[in-house]
């Protein structure tokens, strides 16, 4: 068997590993094993690449490769091990950004190394695609990271003529790309690179903090495509397949997320959602009374219920209240109350984030109900305990056509027999709109930090 | 089509542009199909897991740095390898950390030790 054939076979094994990794994610039971298979495939591919003559023939370069891998691993492992689960969105943005940056750098280096006189035009086109898309992903992820880490404002950043200016930047890149393909000029490539980085920044600026995860998913798909483009340049099936898998899956995931938010992708990307607080449901929030209760009252209500739904939102995670929530669930279960968690797909700071946070607090995943299931159970639920969530239970999404969240699927907490809101204040949620449900006669408010309130409820339930 | 193939054969020993395109299109369908079965509770690990997979650019970065000549290429290639390694290693480790936490209900079993002190669990009476 020739070396080239052996390489193809090894890479094929790695590809199968990647597909199994994604396939494993179709159930929590096999997900971890799948991810390990994917990691093993990656390790195999990288280890085999060291046996390529082009990698080891120049000793200095080989040493540099080893040093670079060690540096990358020395930063990556601790970062991944010690990041807080609540900070997951910005960590994903960061890892995605460096991947995009790597793809852009590979393409740039290839461009410099290509024998320009004899090279086919489409090869230069592939290289440029990698440079542009990789740089947009890199710069965009950096801005998304800054927004999520609260280094800069999470509000959409807008300026006059934003869309025309951004469109102009995009068009100039296209024009310059054509010029580079025609002239193979390196200085022009530098201009393309610079403009692509600018495009990445201005593309992300108008996206609001709550929408940033959708954007990260899209940039994830971009990085995948940039990697696939490098695969075309380097003639590597491995890079093409792995990059395309991510490109396709990232695109689909982005669509699924925007559907869960009830909005179209262009609306998320271009509408600067959240910058304008529309007066959708603002009619008469002033001067209306809400009913608030003591922890003891609510403890009794919960303890003598048959079925309780816990509807968590980001406020729960922000207060580090996951453990207290599980304690409450356990205390209720000990009294024979049926407890389940009703999880909105975009609860938390990124889709599926709440599930990760609850899993961290050792909540078994079979107690976590996806929104559709939870909504079937809601009419037979005695108490819906809404902890730190707001927009994801706001009935305005169903019945107020003028509202910015109109059309977003919600958890129908309003259909439970009674509703308890644990909330810091009457302040609106991410979307900046009032919630009618807070004023509902069935609703009892318990103001305060989510974790403190939950701890008080645990004692109240035990005492009841 | 013949013209294009000619070009490719002249410059590379690989499967040719159309061959690569075929692989690209098929992989896109596989990616789409595989992901459409992922439940929403696993969307965060899915994002970070697929993120790790595009770290395969590390293989490309290694090939590029291995053949680098001159300072510019070496610096660019070196940076690419560092960034790509960060992507691969960070992506897989963080995904594993998340997935490790997803556990099914185990009646009577003591709660798994978390890596931070969790309040003691109440006895579970199903």
Interface residues (C-beta under 8 A of the other chain):
Chain A: X4 X14 X18 X19 X21 X22 X23 X25 X26 X27 X28 X29 X31 X32 X35 X36 X38 X39 X42 X45 X46 X49 X50 X52 X54 X55 X56 X57 X58 X61 X62 X64 X65 X67 X68 X69 X71 X72 X73 X75 X76 X77 X79 X80 X81 X83 X85 X88 X91 X92 X94 X95 X96 X98 X99 X101 X102 X103 X105 X106 X108 X109 X110 X112 X113 X118 X119 X120 X122 X123 X213 X216 X217 X220 X223 X224 X226 X227 X228 X230 X231 X232 X234 X235 X236 X237 X238 X239 X240 X241 X242 X243 X244 X245 X246 X247 X248 X249 X250 X251 X252 X253 X256 X257 X260 X323 X324 X326 X327 X330 X331 X333 X334 X336 X343 X345 X350 X351 X352 X353 X355 X356 X359 X360 X361 X362 X364 X365 X366 X367 X368 X370 X371
Chain B: X7 X8 X11 X12 X13 X14 X15 X17 X20 X23 X24 X27 X28 X29 X30 X31 X32 X34 X35 X36 X37 X38 X39 X40 X41 X42 X43 X44 X45 X46 X47 X48 X49 X50 X51 X52 X53 X54 X55 X56 X57 X58 X59 X60 X61 X62 X63 X64 X65 X66 X67 X68 X69 X72 X73 X74 X76 X77 X78 X79 X80 X81 X82 X83 X84 X85 X86 X87 X88 X89 X90 X91 X92 X93 X94 X95 X96 X97 X98 X99 X100 X101 X102 X103 X104 X105 X106 X111 X112 X114 X118 X119 X121 X122 X123 X124 X125 X126
